[in-house]
């Protein structure tokens, strides 16, 4: 699910505004921590937890050309 990073919480955690309208606390897994530098306003893919719907894992960060393509195709408003 696509999400926008709202704020950085520290300790590999972020607030995510997901496309379904739910604000979730996102976690950046250790394998992606050093490879993805995430800032406020970035577009990411988040997978909600099965146990707690209010939390999610960040699995991918889109680059600027990818975001422009998503906007042209109508995935982002």
N, C-alpha and C positions, 0 to 999 in steps of 0.2 A: 504494500500500500504506500502511496506517495505521501510525504509529510514535509512540512516546513519547520526548520529549527527556529524555535521561539527565543530561547535563552540557554546559555551554558550554565550548568549547575555545579560544575567541578567534579572531580573524581570520575571521569569518563561518563558523565550523565548529562542529558540535555532535556529540555521541554520540547515536545513535538506537537504541532498542530496538524493532525492527520486529515486526509481528504474526506473521511466519514464524519467530520465535525467534532471528534473527541480529542481532547488534549491529553496526551500520554507522556509519562516519563520514559525517555529513551536511554538505553544503555549501549555504549560502544564496546563490543567484545574485544578481548585482549589481542586477538589475532589481527584486528584492523586498527587498533589504537594508534600505532605509530605511522601507519600507511595513509590514514584519512585525517586530514586537518579540517575540522568542522568549525564553521563560524555561524553567527546568527544570520538567518535569512537563506541558508543553503537548502536545496531541495534534496531529500534523501528517500531511500526505500526503507520502510520500517516493517518488521513482522511482529504483530501483537502476540503476547504470551497467551498460551491456551489457559493457564491457570488464572492469571490476573489480566483482565482486559485493559486496565489502566496503565500497563507497562508494555514496552516494546523493545526489540533489538534493532539497532541501525546496521543494515547490511551493505548499503551502497550509497555513495555520494555522487550526484550528477555534476558534470563539469559545465561550464558556461555554454559551449556549443550544443551539448545534450539538452540543456534547459531550453535554449532557443528552439530546438527541434520539437520538444514537447509542447511548447507554446503554439508553434505553427500548426501542429496536428490537433490541437484542441484538448490536450490532456490537462493543461494548466489554464487557469483563467486570469 
